[in-house]
Amino acid sequence: MAENRMLARESTTLDDRAWWPRYPWLTPRRVLIGTLGWIGLYAIGSVALANPFFTERSAGASINYWNTMYLHGMLIGMVAVGVLLGMLVFEIRSRHAWLLIPAGVITATVFATVGGIFDRTEAPTEAGMWTQVVGFFALDEILAVAIVAFMIDWFARTQASRRLSFAVAWLSTMSMLIAAVMGHLAGWILSYGAHPWYIPGYARFIGEPVPALLSNLVGSHSHEMAVAFMAFIACAGVAQFAERSPVARGAMVRRAGLAVLGIGVVAFTAVYVIAGFTTWAIPTLFTSANGANGLAADDLVTGCALVGGLIALMGAAVPQIGRHRSMPAISAAWTALLSVGLVVATGYWIEFHETHFGAGDPKAAGAAADAVFTWFHQDIGLFLLPLMTAVMVLTARLVVRGRQNAVALAAIGGSSILFAAGMIYVFVTSAIHGPGFVVATIGLICTGGALVASMWWSHGRRMVAAHREHKPDQGRDQGQGQLPEHRPLATSTR
């Protein structure tokens, strides 16, 4: 009984407010937890579809369309969850945003995932493709509304909008929308080719064939979206863990990191727009093997941006070491550190050893391990670990206080084991089913357990408590559709 009363007290106004009077159960908390649960179930299916240890074990120069679109379903939900979580952290005031974005999160996630199951070819007659397109446009709506909502708060000079994290998150949202537009153009060309007339006309204008334009757009879209999402989550983490605290320290470190991140967001957005819409080829640095091996310059730019975000998160987390309930902040910074380390270690290793991994040549010496390295670099480093950083922000906001540290420790353990598995593949042995495979499996199980625990202690336990005591839903008592009362965010003077 005491624990149930504690659960009720910890319900915050904005997290549990029902903005749709007809649907009092539709609160941000429930949308976030429901979407995360849906994504988790959907991710299990990717194990059978695109498993680098069993079903996708050789290097390939061409994209597997079904695998790619299936993963798009999962990533659309991740970005949608991240934006909604950012709205909570930055205490966005727009009533219209709170009406439109949660509905958009549900629409984008459901349609993108269901469509991803059946979107097997790029043929424009595929029902699965058009189902997924609805989810893509719903994400556009989320990002566009969020940009306007951020702008409204900026000009209203709300307390949260005066922070550098707010400005960089706003820039990151713009970058994600630009990446989404490039993805739409690439998808159109992939399905319809050189139609209508202005597509080949533009390609001739810039001096390249339509397939080259398609390749440029695909590359720019995928790279920009992933890194802009990571930048947004880093900003949300800084705002949640440091700028809401009355005793926050390390302000100069956070500002320096956010400044580097903000400059990096502007820089890599410009790089990917130019590379996507012109014939400019991103240069390769530190080349060898007649230019076959080397570091792409855009990876250096994005790497610097991510290091800036990492420094900002560290500046938010390190001063909290030793304090009560500090583990979510420490876990968020730790998963971000491992994410950057894994992306750099595996990604850069591949780029400096392209001739070994084959770059699409199945006869190359390391071709069998190419998919595994790509999985660690992309699926774990760019997708899963940043998602766990977001989950730690969610944990700090929604999980019952007595369980926050346990959930955070589970996330630290799972992400550390996954990172160790990646390092085994890079520096010890790249055997497909060697020790790295065993360690990676354990890490995935632990990380999945942390995700489930976060969802359970943020909402599942609350549902059980409400059911046992036969109390009305907490969201009904919070006031429906009212603007949040904004607490001034503390300013660090040290």
matplotlib code that plots the C-alpha trace (Angstrom):
import matplotlib.pyplot as plt

x = [0.0, 2.8, 4.5, 1.2, 0.8, 4.4, 3.7, 0.7, 2.7, 5.4, 3.1, 4.2, 1.8, 3.2, 4.0, 0.5, -1.6, -4.3, -4.5, -7.4, -10.5, -12.1, -9.2, -8.1, -5.9, -3.7, -1.0, 2.7, 3.7, 1.5, 2.5, 6.2, 5.9, 3.5, 5.7, 8.9, 7.2, 6.0, 9.4, 10.9, 8.6, 9.3, 13.0, 12.8, 11.7, 14.8, 16.8, 15.3, 15.4, 18.8, 21.0, 24.7, 25.6, 23.3, 21.2, 23.3, 26.9, 28.7, 29.6, 27.2, 27.6, 23.8, 21.2, 18.8, 15.5, 13.4, 16.0, 16.4, 12.8, 12.1, 14.8, 13.2, 10.1, 12.0, 14.0, 10.9, 9.5, 12.9, 13.0, 9.3, 9.9, 13.0, 11.1, 8.2, 10.7, 12.4, 9.1, 8.7, 12.2, 12.1, 8.5, 7.1, 4.1, 2.2, -1.2, -1.4, 2.0, 0.8, -2.3, -0.5, 2.8, 1.6, -1.0, 1.8, 4.0, 1.4, 0.6, 4.2, 5.2, 2.3, 2.2, 6.0, 6.4, 3.4, 4.4, 8.0, 6.9, 5.3, 7.4, 9.5, 10.1, 10.4, 7.5, 5.0, 2.1, 3.2, 0.6, 3.3, 5.2, 2.3, 1.5, 5.0, 4.8, 2.0, 4.3, 7.1, 4.8, 3.6, 7.2, 7.5, 4.5, 6.1, 9.4, 7.6, 5.3, 8.2, 10.2, 7.4, 6.8, 10.4, 10.2, 7.1, 8.9, 12.0, 10.2, 8.1, 11.4, 10.4, 12.9, 13.9, 14.4, 17.2, 19.5, 22.0, 20.7, 17.3, 18.9, 21.0, 18.0, 16.1, 18.9, 19.0, 15.2, 15.6, 18.5, 16.3, 13.5, 16.0, 17.2, 13.7, 13.0, 16.1, 14.8, 11.4, 13.2, 15.4, 12.4, 10.5, 13.4, 13.9, 10.2, 9.6, 13.0, 13.5, 9.9, 8.5, 10.5, 12.1, 14.1, 16.2, 16.2, 17.8, 20.2, 21.3, 21.5, 24.0, 25.8, 25.2, 22.9, 19.8, 21.2, 24.1, 21.7, 19.8, 23.0, 23.9, 20.5, 20.4, 23.9, 23.2, 19.7, 20.9, 24.0, 22.4, 19.2, 21.2, 23.6, 21.0, 18.9, 21.9, 22.6, 18.9, 19.1, 22.3, 20.6, 17.6, 19.9, 21.8, 18.5, 17.1, 20.1, 21.7, 19.6, 16.6, 18.8, 19.1, 22.7, 24.0, 27.7, 30.0, 28.1, 31.2, 32.0, 28.4, 28.3, 31.6, 30.4, 27.0, 28.8, 30.9, 27.8, 25.8, 28.6, 28.9, 25.1, 25.3, 28.4, 27.3, 23.9, 25.5, 27.9, 25.1, 22.8, 25.6, 26.7, 23.1, 22.0, 25.3, 28.1, 30.5, 32.1, 33.0, 36.8, 38.6, 41.3, 44.4, 44.1, 46.0, 45.8, 45.4, 42.6, 40.6, 41.1, 40.7, 38.5, 35.5, 35.7, 32.0, 32.7, 35.3, 32.8, 30.1, 32.6, 33.6, 30.0, 29.2, 32.3, 30.9, 27.6, 29.4, 31.4, 28.1, 26.5, 29.6, 29.5, 25.9, 26.6, 30.0, 29.1, 26.2, 28.4, 27.7, 24.3, 21.1, 19.4, 22.3, 22.6, 20.3, 22.5, 25.7, 24.2, 23.1, 26.6, 28.1, 26.0, 26.8, 30.5, 30.2, 28.2, 30.8, 33.6, 31.9, 31.0, 34.5, 36.3, 34.3, 33.4, 36.8, 38.3, 36.2, 37.1, 40.8, 40.5, 38.1, 40.3, 40.2, 36.4, 35.7, 33.4, 31.0, 33.4, 32.4, 35.8, 37.7, 39.5, 37.2, 34.0, 32.3, 32.8, 31.8, 28.1, 29.1, 31.3, 28.5, 26.0, 28.2, 28.8, 25.3, 22.7, 24.4, 26.5, 24.2, 20.8, 20.6, 23.0, 21.6, 18.1, 19.3, 20.6, 17.0, 15.6, 17.8, 16.2, 12.9, 13.9, 14.8, 11.4, 9.0, 10.5, 9.5, 12.4, 13.3, 14.0, 15.8, 19.3, 18.6, 17.4, 20.4, 22.8, 21.2, 21.6, 25.3, 25.9, 24.2, 25.8, 29.2, 29.0, 27.9, 30.8, 33.2, 31.8, 32.5, 36.0, 36.6, 35.6, 37.8, 41.0, 40.8, 39.1, 36.5, 35.3, 31.5, 30.5, 33.5, 33.6, 32.3, 29.1, 28.6, 29.4, 27.1, 24.2, 24.6, 24.8, 21.6, 19.7, 20.9, 20.1, 16.7, 16.1, 17.0, 14.5, 11.7, 12.5, 12.3, 8.9, 7.6, 8.6, 7.5, 4.0, 3.4, 3.7, 1.5, -1.3, -1.1, -1.3, -4.3, -6.0, -5.5, -6.8, -9.6, -8.5, -9.3, -6.5, -4.1, -4.1, -7.8, -7.1, -4.3, -6.5, -7.1, -5.7, -4.2, -0.9, 1.8, 2.9, 6.5, 9.0, 12.0, 14.9, 17.8, 20.8, 24.2, 26.5, 29.5]
y = [0.0, 2.4, 1.7, 2.3, 5.7, 6.5, 5.6, 8.0, 10.9, 10.6, 11.2, 14.6, 17.0, 17.1, 13.4, 12.3, 15.0, 14.0, 16.5, 14.9, 15.2, 12.3, 10.0, 10.6, 7.6, 9.1, 10.7, 11.2, 8.5, 5.9, 6.9, 6.7, 3.3, 1.8, 2.9, 1.6, -1.7, -1.9, -1.1, -3.8, -6.5, -5.3, -5.4, -9.1, -9.8, -8.2, -11.1, -13.4, -11.0, -9.3, -11.3, -10.8, -14.0, -16.3, -14.8, -11.8, -13.0, -11.8, -8.4, -6.9, -3.8, -3.5, -2.7, -5.4, -3.5, -5.5, -5.5, -1.7, -0.9, -3.2, -1.4, 1.9, 0.9, 0.5, 3.8, 5.8, 4.8, 5.6, 9.1, 9.7, 8.6, 10.8, 13.9, 13.4, 12.8, 16.1, 17.9, 16.8, 17.7, 21.2, 21.7, 22.8, 25.0, 24.7, 23.1, 22.2, 20.4, 18.3, 17.4, 16.6, 15.0, 12.2, 11.3, 11.5, 9.2, 6.5, 6.9, 7.0, 3.9, 1.7, 2.4, 2.4, -0.9, -2.7, -1.5, -2.6, -6.2, -6.3, -3.7, -6.3, -4.6, -1.0, -1.6, 1.4, -1.1, -2.6, -2.1, -2.4, 0.4, 2.8, 1.7, 2.6, 5.9, 7.0, 6.4, 8.4, 11.4, 11.1, 11.5, 14.6, 16.0, 15.3, 17.0, 20.0, 20.6, 20.2, 22.8, 25.3, 24.5, 25.1, 28.4, 29.5, 28.9, 30.6, 33.8, 33.5, 33.4, 30.5, 29.5, 26.3, 28.1, 30.2, 27.2, 26.2, 22.7, 23.9, 25.7, 22.8, 20.4, 22.8, 22.7, 18.9, 18.7, 20.8, 18.5, 15.4, 17.0, 17.8, 14.2, 13.0, 15.0, 13.6, 10.1, 10.9, 12.0, 8.9, 6.6, 8.2, 7.8, 4.2, 3.4, 5.5, 6.1, 9.1, 10.3, 12.9, 15.0, 17.4, 14.6, 13.7, 17.4, 18.3, 15.4, 16.8, 20.3, 19.2, 16.9, 13.4, 10.4, 9.7, 6.6, 8.7, 11.2, 8.4, 7.1, 10.5, 11.1, 7.7, 8.2, 11.7, 10.7, 7.8, 9.4, 12.7, 11.2, 8.9, 11.5, 14.3, 12.0, 11.3, 15.0, 15.6, 12.9, 14.4, 17.8, 16.3, 14.4, 17.6, 19.4, 16.7, 15.8, 19.2, 22.2, 21.1, 20.7, 23.5, 22.4, 21.7, 22.1, 21.8, 24.5, 25.5, 22.0, 21.5, 24.7, 23.9, 20.5, 21.8, 24.5, 21.9, 19.8, 22.8, 23.7, 20.1, 19.8, 22.8, 21.5, 18.0, 19.1, 21.4, 18.6, 16.1, 18.6, 19.5, 15.9, 14.8, 17.5, 18.1, 16.2, 17.1, 13.9, 13.8, 13.5, 10.6, 11.3, 9.3, 7.0, 3.8, 1.0, 3.5, 5.2, 2.1, 2.5, 5.8, 7.9, 9.7, 13.4, 13.5, 10.8, 13.1, 16.0, 13.8, 12.2, 15.7, 16.6, 13.4, 14.0, 17.4, 15.9, 13.3, 16.1, 17.9, 14.7, 14.0, 17.6, 16.8, 13.4, 13.6, 16.3, 14.0, 11.0, 10.0, 11.7, 9.9, 8.7, 9.9, 6.6, 7.4, 10.4, 8.4, 5.6, 8.0, 9.4, 5.9, 4.6, 7.7, 7.1, 3.5, 4.5, 7.0, 4.5, 1.6, 3.8, 5.0, 1.7, -0.5, 2.1, 3.6, 0.1, -0.9, 2.3, 1.8, -1.9, -1.8, -4.1, -6.7, -6.6, -6.4, -3.5, -5.8, -8.5, -11.8, -13.3, -10.8, -12.2, -10.5, -10.6, -13.0, -10.6, -7.4, -7.7, -8.2, -5.2, -3.2, -4.4, -3.3, 0.1, 0.8, -1.2, -1.1, 2.0, 4.3, 2.9, 0.8, 2.6, 6.1, 4.6, 3.4, 7.0, 8.2, 5.4, 6.7, 10.2, 8.5, 6.5, 9.7, 11.2, 8.3, 5.3, 5.1, 6.6, 3.5, 1.6, 4.1, 3.1, -0.6, 0.1, 2.3, -0.3, -2.9, -0.5, 0.1, -3.6, -4.5, -1.8, -2.5, -6.2, -5.2, -2.8, -5.6, -7.9, -5.3, -4.8, -8.6, -8.6, -5.7, -6.5, -10.2, -12.4, -11.8, -15.4, -15.3, -17.6, -17.1, -15.4, -12.2, -13.8, -15.2, -11.9, -10.0, -12.3, -11.8, -8.1, -8.0, -9.9, -7.6, -4.5, -5.8, -6.6, -3.0, -1.7, -4.0, -3.0, 0.7, 0.2, -1.9, 0.5, 3.6, 2.4, -1.4, -1.3, 1.8, 0.0, -2.9, -0.6, 1.3, -2.0, -3.4, -0.3, 0.3, 3.9, 6.1, 6.7, 9.3, 11.0, 12.0, 13.9, 16.0, 18.4, 17.8, 20.0, 22.7, 24.3, 23.1, 25.1, 25.9, 25.7, 28.0, 25.9, 26.3, 28.3, 27.2, 29.9, 27.7]
z = [0.0, 0.9, -2.5, -4.3, -2.7, -3.6, -7.2, -7.2, -5.7, -8.2, -11.1, -12.6, -14.2, -17.7, -18.0, -17.1, -18.6, -21.0, -23.8, -25.7, -23.5, -25.3, -24.6, -21.0, -21.1, -23.9, -21.8, -22.7, -20.3, -21.9, -25.4, -24.6, -22.8, -25.3, -28.2, -26.6, -26.0, -29.5, -30.9, -28.6, -29.9, -33.5, -32.9, -32.0, -35.6, -37.0, -35.4, -37.9, -40.8, -40.7, -38.3, -39.1, -37.3, -39.3, -42.1, -43.3, -43.0, -46.2, -47.5, -50.1, -52.2, -52.9, -50.3, -49.2, -49.6, -47.2, -44.5, -44.9, -44.8, -41.9, -39.9, -41.0, -39.1, -35.9, -36.4, -37.1, -33.7, -32.0, -33.5, -32.6, -29.0, -28.8, -29.9, -27.5, -24.7, -25.6, -25.5, -21.9, -20.9, -22.5, -21.2, -24.5, -24.0, -27.3, -26.9, -30.5, -30.3, -27.4, -29.4, -32.6, -31.7, -29.4, -32.1, -34.6, -32.5, -32.5, -36.2, -37.3, -35.2, -36.1, -39.8, -40.2, -38.4, -39.9, -43.3, -42.8, -42.3, -45.8, -47.7, -49.5, -52.9, -54.2, -56.6, -56.3, -56.3, -52.9, -50.2, -47.6, -49.1, -49.0, -45.5, -44.4, -46.3, -44.0, -41.1, -42.8, -43.4, -39.8, -38.7, -40.9, -39.1, -35.7, -36.7, -38.4, -35.4, -33.0, -34.9, -34.7, -31.0, -30.3, -32.2, -30.2, -26.9, -28.1, -28.9, -25.7, -23.8, -21.6, -19.0, -20.8, -24.1, -22.7, -22.5, -25.1, -25.0, -26.2, -29.2, -30.2, -29.9, -32.1, -34.7, -34.5, -35.2, -38.3, -39.4, -38.9, -41.0, -43.8, -43.7, -43.9, -47.0, -48.7, -47.8, -49.4, -52.6, -52.6, -52.1, -54.9, -57.3, -56.1, -56.9, -60.0, -61.5, -63.8, -63.4, -63.5, -65.9, -63.4, -61.7, -64.8, -65.6, -62.3, -62.6, -66.0, -64.5, -61.8, -64.3, -63.0, -63.9, -61.9, -60.3, -58.9, -57.6, -55.9, -54.3, -53.0, -51.4, -49.8, -48.2, -47.0, -45.6, -43.6, -42.1, -41.2, -39.6, -37.3, -36.1, -35.7, -33.5, -31.3, -31.0, -30.0, -27.3, -25.9, -25.5, -23.8, -21.4, -20.5, -19.9, -17.8, -15.7, -15.1, -16.1, -13.9, -10.8, -8.3, -7.5, -11.0, -11.5, -14.5, -16.5, -18.4, -19.5, -20.6, -22.6, -24.3, -25.3, -26.5, -28.5, -30.3, -30.8, -32.2, -34.6, -35.6, -36.3, -38.6, -40.3, -41.0, -42.1, -44.7, -45.8, -46.3, -48.1, -50.5, -51.0, -51.6, -54.1, -56.0, -57.6, -54.8, -53.4, -49.7, -49.7, -48.1, -45.6, -44.7, -47.7, -48.5, -51.0, -53.9, -52.1, -51.3, -47.6, -45.7, -43.5, -45.1, -44.1, -43.0, -40.5, -38.9, -38.8, -37.2, -34.9, -33.5, -33.1, -31.1, -28.9, -28.1, -27.1, -25.0, -23.2, -22.4, -21.0, -19.0, -17.7, -16.6, -15.0, -13.4, -10.8, -9.6, -8.7, -5.1, -4.9, -4.3, -7.5, -9.7, -11.6, -14.5, -15.4, -15.0, -17.1, -19.8, -20.1, -20.0, -22.8, -24.8, -24.2, -25.3, -28.3, -29.6, -28.8, -30.6, -33.6, -33.9, -33.2, -35.6, -38.2, -38.6, -38.5, -41.5, -43.4, -42.9, -43.9, -46.9, -48.9, -46.1, -45.7, -49.4, -49.9, -51.6, -52.8, -51.2, -52.0, -49.8, -46.7, -44.2, -46.2, -43.8, -40.8, -42.7, -41.7, -38.0, -37.9, -39.6, -37.1, -34.2, -35.9, -37.0, -35.2, -31.8, -31.8, -33.8, -32.9, -29.7, -27.4, -28.2, -27.6, -24.1, -23.4, -24.2, -21.9, -19.1, -19.5, -19.4, -16.3, -14.5, -15.3, -15.0, -13.1, -9.5, -7.5, -5.5, -8.8, -10.9, -9.8, -10.4, -13.9, -14.6, -13.4, -15.7, -18.6, -17.7, -17.5, -20.7, -22.8, -21.3, -22.3, -25.8, -26.1, -24.9, -27.6, -30.3, -29.0, -29.1, -32.8, -33.5, -31.6, -30.6, -33.1, -35.8, -35.8, -36.5, -33.7, -31.4, -28.0, -29.4, -30.4, -26.9, -25.2, -27.6, -26.9, -23.1, -23.6, -25.7, -23.1, -20.3, -22.3, -23.2, -19.5, -18.6, -21.2, -19.9, -16.3, -17.3, -18.9, -16.0, -13.2, -15.1, -16.0, -15.6, -11.8, -11.7, -13.7, -11.2, -8.2, -9.7, -10.4, -6.9, -5.2, -7.7, -8.0, -11.1, -13.5, -12.3, -15.7, -15.2, -12.1, -13.5, -15.5, -19.2, -21.9, -19.6, -20.1, -17.8, -14.8, -15.6, -12.8, -13.3, -14.3, -12.0, -13.2, -12.1, -10.8, -10.3]

ax = plt.figure().add_subplot(projection="3d")
ax.plot(x, y, z, "-o")
ax.set_aspect("equal")
plt.show()
